[in-house]
Amino acid sequence: MSTMADSTELLGPATDGQFRMIACPSLSHERRTDRYCDAGRAVGDYVRELGWQPERMSARVTIDGALVPEAEWETVVPQAG
């Protein structure tokens, strides 16, 4: 299960086995999600956990600054750290 924090809260350091995910449903959307997630699942799992439906939006995912193509969301697994 993910450790969630409202984007208005300051996040402390990640615990072992977690990574920080910052997500925004679209470039023009002002609401942002900033949370720590437990590593070990595919990008698509995290996107769906947010309640987003990738097939109905133009979301983008990057890991360490590298774009993850949507076709790879079900196989790319973010690492902790």
HUNOR-V328896 format. One record per run of one state. SS is the DSSP state (h for helix, s for strand, l for the rest). FROM is the first residue (numbers start at 1). TO is the last residue. If there is no record, write none. Layout:
BEGIN
SS | FROM | TO
SS | FROM | TO
END
This chain:
BEGIN
l | 1 | 2
s | 3 | 3
l | 4 | 17
s | 18 | 24
l | 25 | 31
s | 32 | 38
l | 39 | 41
s | 42 | 42
h | 43 | 49
l | 50 | 53
h | 54 | 56
l | 57 | 60
s | 61 | 63
l | 64 | 65
s | 66 | 68
l | 69 | 69
h | 70 | 72
l | 73 | 76
s | 77 | 77
l | 78 | 81
END
